[in-house]
Every structure is written in C-alpha cells, then in structure tokens.
Amino acid sequence: MLFIDKAWAVQIPYPADDTPITSVTVATAQSSGWVWDIGLTTRRGVGYVFSSRYLSDEGALEELKNYLGARGDLSPDLSYRKIDINSGYRQEFWTRNCVAVGLSAGFSSSLWRPRPSS
C-alpha cells in the first residue's frame, strides 16, 4: 500500500521536432512524493505523485512548478490536471485470460471488472 493519494500531471511540448527522446523515466524525490518525467514521441509527460496528508494540492503544484522551472520548462501556457489516486492492490490479479502485472495491477485493473461466471 502506498501513502500517495493525489497527483498533478502536465504535458510539456518539445522545443523542436528533432528533440531527442529520453529513453528512461526519471523519478525525482520531492517533500511528499516524487516527480515523474517520461519522454514520449510528441511530448514529455511530467507529474507529481504526493500524499495529501503531508502536502496541500497548492503546495504540490508549487513543487511541480519549481521542478519545471529548474529545468527551464515552466510556461504560462501549460495546463495542469489534478488526479485523485486510490492506491491498493487487487485481491484477485489473475482472472480467466486477464492478468494484472506491475503497475497495471494498480492502474488498469481499477478500471477493469471481471464478468460474472456463466
């Protein structure tokens, strides 16, 4: 069980079409969670996963903006999205031909519900 329960996410456009794509996800520790920074084909996905028990939504957004500012990525045109997270695990991770592995056990499986047995 993780103590995180919220996240802020933002899409960062590349400065040029030929900008190299980072081949790894960078995770950077913050006061109450971590920032993820994922290189995608058309942009970077950046966000801050945090615990609202220790940091307010506004405080977390400020830390995310500080991260972006230190990298030179802070722009007034960015659109931030707040995400509520209900972390946990599946009691049954393998049902018929569907298996929840790794992060999918916490993210995708929360959207998936098995069909009743026939």
Protein Blocks (a to p, Z undefined) as FASTA:
>chain_A
ZZbfbdcddddddfbfklccdfbdcddddfklccdddddfkbccddddddfklocfklmm
mmmmmmmmmnopacfkbccddddddedddfblcghjaccehjllmmmmmmpccdddZZ
